[in-house]
Amino acid sequence: MMFNRPEQLLREIRLGEDSPLMLKTVRFRGERVIGPEQDRLANELASMANAKGGVLVLGVDDETREIIGIPLERLDAVERYVCEICDDSITPPVSFHSFRMELPDSMGASKIVLKIEIQRSLFVHESSGGYFLRRGSSVRKMSPEVLARLFQQRSQDRLIRFEEQSVPWSGIDNLRTELWSRYITRSNERPDVVLFKRSLLVEEENGNLAASVAGILLCCEHPERFLPNAFIEAVRYRGTRQDSNYQMDAKKICGPLDRQIRDTMIFLRKNQTVGAIKQPHRVEKPQFSERAVFEAVVNAVAHRDYSIHGSKIRFFMFNDRLEIYSPGALPSTLTVDNIYLRQSTRNELVTSLLSETPMAESIGDIGRSSYIEKRGDGVPIILDESERLSKKKPTYELIDDAELLLTIYSAKTT
């Protein structure tokens, strides 16, 4: 965190605005927040995210540097105002953390201010006025040349092992010992050193250790708190249409990736139809091959693009089919035509960690001891097992070069 001690923040305020510090008074009309003006604040917040990040302090006059404060009963409204601006007036939305602090004014009276912390983003953000960059205490509109260079830099940041990028506002305290201990051997070294070697912790520009994207995905109890799109949306529909009026069951499946896989398989068993035939003894016949679905869910979790904002894995069950939507285009030179024959991965560290993660007993007899075996058998198993059961080969479809849809067809169970 920046300027996390009141005395440190107060010292920075007295020095005035600069690249990492922005000061704003808050104005109200009745119960509504009317200042700082919405579009202007959007430009300034986006400019910080496009630069190296920084801190906005609401409740301080930017010219006199006087601590004005915010009434306690209006703090929630001010926080919502900032949240709406970051979500609705900036594309893609800007993430922030807010902190309520008490600072003394010039007379020594305690006043409440709201500190908004913006981290350097992996993306380039556009606000209503265009693309802005913060330099010193000013906000400048980027020239086409500067904008093109920033897009290139941020693109490289995402393309070069996004899973090993640091997650803002995270650290070793956010990684649970019982989860990360699965990936290390006994060592006399400090835990932070061991986790750094395994890329579960990474060093930030300021020298601090933060959790990596992979560390949060596999070793954090609630990854969605840091990566809001890191979950599976599972829905069972009655019939063959995606219609909320025909929704029979739904669950937001969260937690470490191996737990998401386990809970998705539980959702499948709970909601799929199981028939029976006599051959000559009774033999149960499910809608879908559990082994095939397991491989499909593992592939979606392991190979999806976690850098795409606002996208999650969708697991939709119907009477006649199962649809699994996975964010991101196919990695490398894979296509929907050669996916059966070739192997490639987007998240090598996540894949490696899942190959070391012991299989949960509740998943059932899938025929392996860990979640991934790096032999490239996943897609052939999905296609062959499903076709054997339903007599119809599953299909892959790339939607707008941004999302992969796998459709597995249901077996006849009656």
N, C-alpha and C positions, 0 to 999 in steps of 0.2 A: 504494500500500500504506500501511496505517496502522502507526505505530510500528515502522518497518522497521529502524531502527538499534538495536542492543542497549542502548546508553546511554539512548536515548529511551524504549524500552519499560521499562527499569528505573526511570527517573524516574516514569513513569506508574504503575507498580506501587506505588512508595513513597507516592504520593498516594492510592491506594486506588481502589475501584470507583466508576464513574460511568456515565453513559449509554453512552459508547463502549467501556467496558472492563469485562470480567467475569473473575474469577479463580476457579480451581477446583483443588483437590488431586485426585490420581488414586489410587484404592485398588484393590487386587488381591486375588483369592482364588485362589491357585495361579496358573494362566496367564490366568485370566479377569479382565476389567475389571469391577468391581462398583460403582465410584463415580467420578464423580458419578452419582446415580441416573438411570436412563434417561428416565423420563417427565418428571422435573423439568428435566433438561437440554434435552429437546425443547421444553418450554415456553419456556425462556430463549433458546434459539437462534431459535425462531420469533418471539419478541418483538423480537429485534434486527432480523430481516429485515423485520418489520412497521413498525419505527421507521426510523431512519436508518442502520442497520447498526452494526457495531462489531467488537471483537476479544475473543475468549475465549482466555485463557492457561491452559493445563493444566499443572499442576506447581507452582502457587503457592497458598499458604494465603490464603483471602479475608479472614480475620480478622486474622492476625498479619502478613500480606503477606510472609511468609518464603518464599524460593525453596526448594522441596522437591525439585523435579526429577522426572524420569521415567527409569528405567533404559533405557539405549540399546537393549537387546535387546527391550524391550517397547513401543517407539515405534510399530512397525507395528500392534500389537494395539490401541493407543489410537486411532490414526488410523482403523482399521477400525470401531471402536466409534462414533466420531463420524459416520463415513460412513453406518453402518447407521441411526443415529438420524435423520440428515437425510433419508435416503431412505425409511425405513419408518415413522417415527413422526411425520412432519410432512407435511401435505397442502396444496398441492403440495410436493414435496421442495424443500429449501433448498440452494442452491449455496454452496460455501465453498472457500477456498484455505487450505492448511496450510503452515506454515513451521517448521522445526526450528531452534531457536536455543539458544545457550549463554549463561547469565547467572550472575554470581557470587552465592553466598549470603552471609549475614551474616559468615561467617568468611573469605570470599574464595575459597572453593572453587567451581570451575566446575560448574554443573548444567545438564542439558538440559531445556528446556521445549518444549511444542508450542503454537504460536500459530495459532489458527483465525480467519480473517478472513471476516466476513459482510458482504455489501453490502446496501444498501437494495434491497428487491425491488420488481419491478413487480406482484407479486401479493400477496394477503393469505393468510397461512399459518395453518393450524389444526393444533394439536398435540393430544395425548390429553386435555388438560385444557380445551381450548376455544381461544379467540382471545385472545392476550396482546400487550401493548405494553410496551416497556421505557421507563421514565421514571426518570432518575437511576440509582441502583444497584438499583432495585426493579423487579419484574415485576408488572404489573397486568392483571387480566382486563378486557377491553373491555366497556363497556356497549353495549346494542343501538344507541344513538344514535352512539357513537363508531365502532362497527364499520360501521354503514351509511355513515357519512361516509368512512371509510377505503376501503371497497369502491368507492365512487363515485370517489374521487380516483385509486385505482390503475387503475380501469377507464378513466378518461380518459387516464391516462399511456399505457395500451396502445393505446387507440383513436386517439389523436392521433399518427399517423405512427410506429408502433412501429419501423419500419425506420430511423428517425433517432434512436432512443434509443441511449444509450451502452452499450457492452458492458463489464461489470466486468472489471478486471485486464487491460485491453487498452490499446494505444497505437500510435503510428506504427510502432514496431519490429515489430509483428505484421502490417503490411501490406507486401507485397512490391512493390518498385519496378517490376518488369516488369509487374505486374498493374495497379497504380493509374496508371501512366503512360499507359495506354490512354484514360484519361478526362480528361486535362488537355492543354492546349496549352503550348507553350514559354512560360516565364515567368521573370522575374528574381526573383520572390518565393520565399521559403523554402517547401520542400515542405509543412510543416505548415500554412502559411497557405493554400496552394492547396487542400490536401485538406479543410481546414475550410470553405472556400467551396463546395466540392462536396458537403459534408455526409458525407464519408467519415470525417472526424474531427468530434467534437462536444465542447463544453465541459461538464464535469461541475460539480456544485454547489461543489466545492472549487477550481474554476478550472483543473484539469488537463484536458488534451486526451485523450480516449479514442476508440477506433475506434467507429463507429456499427455498428448491425446490418447495414446495407447494405454498409458498408466491409468487415466481416468476411466477408460472403457472397460478395462479388465480388473482394476483393483479398487475402484471407488464404489461405495454402497449405492450411491445415487448419481450415476453419470449424467443424468438428464438435468441436474442442477447446474452443471458447467457446460454441457453440450445439449441444449434443449431438444435437438432433433434425434438424439441417440436412444430411440425406443422403437418398439414394434406396435403398430395399431392393428389389433386382431378383431375381426367382425365375422359373425356367422349370420348369413341372410337366409330367410325362408324363400325357396323358389330359385329363380335364375337371374333376378334383376338386382342391381345395386340400388336399393331403395330403403331409406331409413324407416319407412313404414313397415318393412318386412324384416327388420333387424331382430334376431332371436337372442343374440349374445354379443357382447363387446367387451374388450379389455385393453387398456393401455399397459403394455408389457415393458417394464423398466428393470433396472438393476444392471450388474455386470453382464457382459455379453454372454457368458456361459449360462447364466441364470435366465437371460432372455430366451435362449435356445430351449432350455428345459421347460420354461413356462409356456412357450409356444406349442411344444409337443403335448403338454397337458391340455392346452386349449383345443388342439386337434382331436385328441381322444374324447374329450368331453362332448364335442359337437359333431363328430362325423357319424354317419349312419353305418351300422354293422349288421349285415344280413347273415344268413346261414344256408348252407347247402349240405346234402347228404351224399357221401362218396365212399363207401356206404355209411360211414360214420359222420356225425355232424361236424362241419367245418365252417368256421366263421369267415365271412368275407367283408372286409371293411371297404369304405369308399376309396380310400387312398392308401398307398403303400407307406407305412411309417418310416421305413428306411429311406425311401425316395424323398419324402417330405423333410426328414431330418437333414439330408444332404443339401436340399434346397434352402432351408433356413440357415444352415451353417454358411453356405455360399453367400447368401444375402448379407448376413451379419459381418462376415470376414472381408468381403470384397466391395461393399457399398462405398460411395464417396461421402465421407463424413464432413467434407468441407462445404457441401451445398447447404445453404441456410434454409431452414423451414421445411426440409424434406425428411420423411421418415420411411421406414420399411412398412409396407401395408400387406397384411395377410388376410385375404378375404375368402371365406368359404361359402359356396353355393350348393344347391342340390346336385348340379351336374359338373362342377369344376372347383378348383382351388386356384386363386390368383395371388401371386407374390410379386409385389412391386419393390424394386430395389433402386435407390437413388444413384445416379451416375451412369455415364456411358460405359461401354465395355473397355477394359484397360488394354493398353498396348495395341497389338494388331488383331485382337480377337474380333470376330464378327458373329452374328447369330447363325451363320452358315458353318463356321469352322469351330464353334465352341465345343462341339462333341469331340474334336480331334486334338485341340491345342490347350495349353495350360498357361495362364498368366495371372498375376495378382496385383492388386492396387495397394494393399496394406501388408507389406511383408512382415512387419513387426507384430501386428495383430494376429496374422496367420501363424507365425512362429509361436506366439504365446498360447494360442488355442491348441496347437499341437502338443503343448506341454500340460494342458489343463485336464486333470482326471475327469472322466465321464461321470456324470451324476447317475446314481442307480435308478432314480425315478424315470429316466429317459427310456429304459427298457433295453432289450437285446438288439442293439444296432450292429454288433459285430466288431466293436473296436473299444479301446481303452481310453482314448482321448478324443477330443472333438474334431480334430483334423489329422489326417494322414496324408503327407505330401506326395501322393502318387498320381494325382490328377484323375482319380476314379470318380469324383463327385458327380459330374454331369452325365457320364455313361450310366451310373447307377440310377440317377433320376429318370433318365429316358427309358432304360431297359426295364426297371422294376415297375414303373408306372404303366408302360405299354403292356407288360405281361398281365397286369391286373385288370386294366380297363379296355385293352385291345385298341387303344388310341395313343399315339405318341404325343408327349407334351410338346408345347411350342414356346419358343423365345421370340420376343418382339422388342425392338428398341424404339422407344417413344420420344420423338423430338430430339434424339441424340442426347437425352438427359436422364432417362429412366428405363430400366430393364424390367420387362414383364414376363414372368414365367407362368404359363397356364398348364396345370395338371388336371386331366379329365377324370371324372369319377367313374368307378366301376359300377355296374348294375348290381344292386344288393338285394333285389327281390326277384 
